[in-house]
Amino acid sequence: MLLSDLVIEVFRANSFLLAEGDELTRPFGLTSARWQILGVVEHAPAPVANVARIMGLSRQSVQQTADALERDGLITYQDNPHHRRAKLMVITPRAQRAMQRIREVQARWANTLAERYNEAELSTTLAVLRRLNDPGGARDPQHHTETVEAPT
């Protein structure tokens, strides 16, 4: 029961963080979804499938967002020397400037929010979430074999 309550709170926290991210990035013409993708390709060019895997998102949703980023001049697609069809997303200088400004705003936001918690709470929460997100530790091989019928 306690873990189920934690899962619900993680879902709620995700909604809160996405909404806050949308507010933080709006002045720069971005959304949380766009910010997430730019945050990955800012470090190194990457194909859509890799970004999706890193972020735990579907390839299709990342592709749609990436295409919008390209239309808005925030990424370009370049040939991938390792895969003919999987182009690399590359962040543009315009997007780099926006990401720098967002980092500054986000740091102030995070520092203000962090004042509500002590270091031990944050460390424990981080450790639990990392373990929960560990694909080798959280998956029950029996989990997806059970069929549950919807109520009629």
GUBA-733754 format. One record per residue: y negated, z negated, x of N, C-alpha, C in turn; residue in one letter; residue number from 1. Coordinates in steps of 0.05 Angstrom, whole numbers. Atoms other than C-alpha are relative to their C-alpha. Layout:
N
   n_yy   n_zz   n_xx  ca_yy  ca_zz  ca_xx   c_yy   c_zz   c_xx rest  nr
      Y      Z      X      Y      Z      X      Y      Z      X    a NUM
...
//
This chain:
152
   n_yy   n_zz   n_xx  ca_yy  ca_zz  ca_xx   c_yy   c_zz   c_xx rest  nr
     24      0     16      0      0      0    -25      0     17    m   1
     24      1    -18    -49    -17     56     -5     27     12    l   2
      4    -26    -11    -37     50     89    -10     20    -20    l   3
     10    -18     21    -47     86     23    -30     -5     -5    s   4
     29      7      3   -114     49     15    -16     12     23    d   5
     13    -11    -23   -132     71     85     -4     30     -3    l   6
      2    -29      4   -117    144     69    -22      7    -20    v   7
     21     -5     19   -162    141      8    -28     -4     13    i   8
     26      5    -13   -218    111     50     -7     21     21    e   9
      5    -22    -19   -209    165    103    -10     25    -15    v  10
     10    -23     16   -217    218     48    -29     -5     -8    f  11
     27      7      8   -280    182     24    -19      2     24    r  12
     16     -2    -24   -306    176     95     -5     29      8    a  13
      3    -28     -5   -293    250    106    -22     13    -17    n  14
     21    -11     18   -335    267     45    -28     -9      8    s  15
     26     11     -9   -391    221     68     -9     14     25    f  16
      8    -12    -25   -391    250    138     -7     30     -2    l  17
      7    -28      4   -390    322    114    -28      3    -14    l  18
     26     -1     14   -449    308     67    -22     -7     20    a  19
     20      7    -20   -487    273    124     -3     23     20    e  20
      2    -23    -18   -470    331    170    -16     22    -11    g  21
     16    -21     13   -498    380    120    -30     -7      0    d  22
     29      9     -1   -563    339    117    -11      2     28    e  23
      9     -1    -27   -568    334    192     -4     29     10    l  24
      1    -27    -11   -556    408    204    -17     19    -17    t  25
     16    -18     18   -595    437    144    -26     10     13    r  26
     25    -10    -11   -662    440    181      4     22     22    p  27
     -6    -20    -20   -628    484    233     15     24    -11    f  28
    -13    -22     13   -598    532    183     31     -1      1    g  29
    -29      3     -2   -527    504    190     11    -17    -22    l  30
    -15     19     18   -475    466    150     20    -15     18    t  31
    -21     14    -16   -421    417    173     21     19      9    s  32
    -21    -19     -8   -370    474    173     -9     17     23    a  33
     11    -17    -22   -414    518    217     -3    -17     26    r  34
      4     18    -23   -430    459    262     26     -6     14    w  35
    -26      5    -11   -357    443    272     10     23     17    q  36
    -10    -24    -15   -340    514    294    -17      5     24    i  37
     18     -3    -23   -401    520    339      6    -21     21    l  38
     -6     22    -19   -382    453    370     25      6     17    g  39
    -24     -7    -16   -315    482    392     -7     23     19    v  40
      5    -24    -17   -339    550    417    -24     -4     19    v  41
     22      7    -19   -400    518    451     12     -6     28    e  42
    -12      8    -26   -353    492    505     14     23     14    h  43
    -14    -23    -12   -314    556    515      6     20    -22    a  44
     -8    -20     20   -303    622    478     28     -5     -9    p  45
    -27      5     11   -243    617    432      5     18    -24    a  46
     -7    -15     24   -206    658    380      1    -17    -24    p  47
      0     14     26   -208    639    307     24    -19     -3    v  48
    -25     16      4   -136    614    306     -1    -25     17    a  49
      2     24    -17   -149    566    364    -19    -20    -12    n  50
     19     18     12   -210    537    331     11    -13    -25    v  51
    -13     11     24   -172    528    266     20    -21      8    a  52
    -20     20     -8   -116    492    302    -13    -25     11    r  53
     14     23    -11   -164    447    340    -13    -17    -22    i  54
     15     14     22   -203    429    277     18     -8    -23    m  55
    -18      7     22   -143    423    231     -8     15    -26    g  56
      9    -16     22   -170    478    186     17     25     -3    l  57
    -15    -25      4   -140    541    157    -14     23     16    s  58
     11    -23    -15   -149    605    198    -19     16    -17    r  59
     16    -15     18   -177    639    137    -28    -12     -4    q  60
     27     12      4   -233    588    126    -17      2     25    s  61
     15     -3    -24   -252    590    199     -9     29      4    v  62
      8    -28     -2   -253    666    197    -24      6    -18    q  63
     23     -4     18   -300    666    137    -25    -12     11    q  64
     24     13    -11   -347    617    170     -9     14     25    t  65
      7    -15    -24   -344    654    236    -14     26     -6    a  66
     13    -26      8   -361    720    202    -29     -5     -9    d  67
     27      7      9   -421    686    170    -17     -7     24    a  68
     15      7    -25   -442    657    238     -7     25     15    l  69
      7    -25    -13   -438    727    267    -22     15    -14    e  70
     22    -14     15   -480    757    211    -27    -13      5    r  71
     25     15     -4   -532    703    224     -8     -1     30    d  72
      7     -1    -28   -533    717    299      6    -25     16    g  73
     -6     26    -14   -502    650    320     25      2     17    l  74
    -22     -6    -19   -438    678    351      2     30      2    i  75
     -8    -28     -2   -414    744    376     30      0      5    t  76
    -29     -4     -6   -343    770    381      2     17     26    y  77
     -5    -15    -24   -319    793    449     30      5      3    q  78
    -28     -6     -6   -254    824    473     13    -24     13    d  79
    -16     21    -11   -200    774    490     20     12     20    n  80
    -18    -12    -20   -164    791    556     29     -9     -5    p  81
    -27     10      4   -103    752    531     13     10    -26    h  82
    -11     -9     26    -96    784    462    -18     22    -11    h  83
     17    -23      8   -120    852    439    -14     -4    -26    r  84
     11      2     27   -131    835    366    -16    -25     -5    r  85
     13     25      5   -154    763    370    -26     -2     17    a  86
     25      1    -14   -227    769    390     -9    -29      6    k  87
     11     26     -7   -263    711    424    -27     -4    -14    l  88
     26      8     11   -320    676    388    -16    -11     24    m  89
     17      9    -21   -378    666    436    -27     -9    -12    v  90
     25     11     12   -439    623    419    -24     15     13    i  91
     24    -14     -9   -507    656    425    -21    -20     10    t  92
     21     18     -9   -569    627    459    -14    -13    -23    p  93
     13     12     24   -600    616    390     16    -23    -10    r  94
    -17     21     10   -541    575    368      1    -24     20    a  95
      0     22    -20   -541    536    434    -25    -17     -3    q  96
     25     15      4   -614    516    422      3    -18    -25    r  97
     -4     15     24   -596    494    351     19    -24      5    a  98
    -20     21     -5   -536    454    376    -13    -23     17    m  99
     14     20    -16   -580    418    428    -18    -18    -18    q 100
     18     15     18   -630    397    374     17    -17    -19    r 101
    -17     15     18   -574    376    327     12    -24     15    i 102
    -10     23    -15   -544    332    382    -20    -22      2    r 103
     21     20     -2   -610    296    389     -2    -15    -27    e 104
      2     13     26   -615    283    314     25    -16     -7    v 105
    -26     13      6   -541    265    308      2    -26     16    q 106
     -1     24    -16   -547    215    365    -16    -23    -12    a 107
     16     20     13   -603    178    330     14    -10    -25    r 108
    -15      7     24   -564    179    265     24    -18      6    w 109
    -24     15     -7   -500    154    298     -7    -28     11    a 110
      8     26    -11   -536     99    336     -9    -19    -22    n 111
      9     17     23   -568     73    271     24     -9    -16    t 112
    -24      7     15   -501     75    235     17    -19     15    l 113
    -17     17    -16   -464     42    292    -10    -29      1    a 114
     10     27      0   -509    -19    287     14    -18    -21    e 115
    -13     15     21   -469    -39    225     28    -11      8    r 116
    -27      6     -9   -405    -48    266      0    -12     28    y 117
     -2      9    -27   -383    -86    327     19     18     16    n 118
    -16    -18    -17   -348    -53    386     30     -2     -6    e 119
    -29      4      5   -280    -83    369      8     15    -25    a 120
     -7    -14     25   -282    -55    298      1     30      5    e 121
      0    -29     -6   -300     14    323     23      8     17    l 122
    -22     -6    -18   -248     13    378     27      0    -15    s 123
    -25      2     15   -193     -9    331      2     23    -20    t 124
      0    -23     19   -212     43    278      6     26     15    t 125
     -5    -25    -16   -213     98    331     29      1      8    l 126
    -28      0     -8   -145     77    357     19      6    -23    a 127
    -17     -5     23   -114     76    288     -2     29     -9    v 128
      3    -28      9   -143    144    269     13     19     20    l 129
    -13    -18    -19   -119    175    334     30     -1     -3    r 130
    -29      2      4    -49    149    322      8     14    -26    r 131
     -5    -13     26    -52    173    250      0     31      4    l 132
      3    -29     -4    -73    242    275     20     11     21    n 133
    -20     -9    -19    -17    245    327     23     13    -15    d 134
    -20    -14     15     29    299    300     29    -10      5    p 135
    -26     10     -6     89    269    335      6    -28    -11    g 136
     -4     28      8     78    198    310     -3     -4    -30    g 137
      6      5     28     56    206    238     18     15    -20    a 138
    -15    -16     19    103    257    209     28    -11     -5    r 139
    -27      8      8    166    237    172     15     25     -6    d 140
    -14    -25      5    217    293    175     10      3    -29    p 141
     -8     -1     27    239    275    105    -23      5    -20    q 142
     24      0     18    168    277     77     -2     25    -18    h 143
      5    -25     15    165    350     55     25     10    -15    h 144
    -24     -9     12    236    354     29      3    -10    -29    t 145
     -2     12     26    225    312    -33    -18     16    -20    e 146
     15    -14     20    202    348    -96     -8    -20    -22    t 147
     10     17     22    158    312   -146    -11     18    -22    v 148
     10    -17     22    147    342   -214    -25    -12    -11    e 149
     25      9     12     79    340   -245      5    -10    -29    a 150
     -4     10     28     72    301   -310     -6     22    -20    p 151
      4    -21     21     76    343   -373    -14    -12    -23    t 152
//
